[in-house]
Amino acid sequence: MFNTLNEKLQSVFKKMRGEARITEDNIKEAIRQVKMAMLEADVNYKVV
């Protein structure tokens, strides 16, 4: 569970580092991906 969550979070941050510019849309997408990764890892939805 933690390995999968770790991999997904690393993927999100790697993608953000690869962006030429950080925009509001990029940040919103990253937050969405982090939330989905946490939910998939069975983190309580109240925490997310």
KAPE-V270677 format. One record per backbone hydrogen bond with DSSP energy under -1.0 kcal/mol. CO is the residue of the C=O (numbers start at 1). NH is the residue of the N-H. E is the energy in kcal/mol with one decimal. If there is no record, write none. Layout:
# KAPE-V270677
CO:NH:E  CO:NH:E
This chain:
# KAPE-V270677
1:5:-2.2  2:6:-2.8  3:7:-2.5  4:8:-2.4  5:9:-2.5  6:10:-2.5  7:11:-2.1  8:12:-2.1  9:13:-2.3  10:14:-2.4  11:15:-2.2  12:16:-2.0  13:17:-2.2  14:18:-1.4  23:27:-2.1  24:28:-2.5  25:29:-2.3  26:30:-2.3  27:31:-2.6  28:32:-2.3  29:33:-2.4  30:34:-2.4  31:35:-2.6  32:36:-2.4  33:37:-2.4  34:38:-2.3  35:39:-2.5  36:40:-2.6  37:41:-1.2  38:43:-2.5  39:42:-1.7  44:47:-1.4  44:48:-1.4
